[in-house]
Amino acid sequence: MDQIENKDLEENKLKKFFFKEKSNHLIHKWSNYFDIYDKHFNKFIGKNPIILEIGVFKGGSIDMWNYYFDNNCTIYAIDINEECLKLQKDFGDNVHIIIGDQNDDNFWNKFLEKNINFDIIIDDGSHVPKHQIRTLKKMYNYLKNGGIYLCEDICTSYSSDSKTSFVEFCKSLIDNLNIYHTPDHNNTDKTVLKAIDFKKKTFSLTFYDNVVVIDKLFNERSYEIKKIINNDDNTFEIKELKKKLH
Ligand SMILES: C[S@@+](CC[C@H](N)C(=O)[O-])C[C@H]1O[C@@H](n2cnc3c(N)ncnc32)[C@H](O)[C@@H]1O
């Protein structure tokens, strides 16, 4: 393990939790995850975020989110293993442990009857690429505008068939994000419309070592702008070069 500097612990509350605090439940993470979480989740501190986390295991990450958000968060924690229900008594009213299979649309449909939209969705469940794809496809619509979707342990994509690889699926989302820059964007076929829909809801996809983060934010078509400087009288003018809305 690299030496953890005191500065790191002060700057990143999640590292402080992991490396310094005694916690009640086992937690198992990759060392680079704390910086990624903090970079994307920091904006929700003090905002009472609603979190969906797939994968409870021994309950360690629930402790971590409670610590990070000062118990000022609501956590829906999903796991396929019924044993996880026994952990419910260890947590307060803000935590809801629910048994279900992330690869089962019927489970999600029933769960979605709760009518909740999330600020943060974390997929730390089976890590099976096919399940990661299904979960993203199913749950992205239930992430709020301004929300963060984070899928961890995408390493499994590198030992799977490329047709079912989560990373390959996310690469296709990069193309969706850039749909307006392609010659296809005026087509009205289903694939293009789906790509446009994704683009309009999505600000960015960020690829890290073993993690993908999607920043969901209303993102209408971008257009080129120019700032033209008039050196004679020190004024300037903003000119839109192209603004075609689909
Ligand atoms: C890596 S552990 C979660 C660790 C936890 N988030 C933490 O950081 O402490 C993965 C969990 O996903 C659960 N799991 C496996 N397959 C699943 C599925 N299809 N649906 C939901 N949960 C699943 C496992 O039972 C296991 O508890």
The ligand as a Gaussian input file, in Angstrom:
#p B3LYP/6-31G(d) Opt

LIG

0 1
 C      -18.672000      -6.138000      -3.844000
 S      -20.012000      -6.623000      -2.846000
 C      -20.684000      -5.073000      -2.296000
 C      -19.776000      -4.372000      -1.361000
 C      -20.336000      -3.144000      -0.683000
 N      -20.897000      -2.186000      -1.631000
 C      -19.196000      -2.492000       0.058000
 O      -18.497000      -1.661000      -0.565000
 O      -19.007000      -2.784000       1.216000
 C      -21.131000      -7.199000      -4.023000
 C      -22.501000      -7.617000      -3.500000
 O      -23.341000      -7.750000      -4.626000
 C      -24.263000      -8.784000      -4.375000
 N      -24.778000      -9.304000      -5.658000
 C      -24.238000     -10.263000      -6.468000
 N      -25.019000     -10.477000      -7.528000
 C      -26.070000      -9.613000      -7.416000
 C      -27.220000      -9.355000      -8.219000
 N      -27.441000     -10.021000      -9.362000
 N      -28.100000      -8.429000      -7.796000
 C      -27.896000      -7.742000      -6.644000
 N      -26.825000      -7.949000      -5.843000
 C      -25.919000      -8.860000      -6.221000
 C      -23.472000      -9.814000      -3.580000
 O      -24.352000     -10.613000      -2.812000
 C      -22.525000      -8.943000      -2.758000
 O      -23.035000      -8.766000      -1.456000

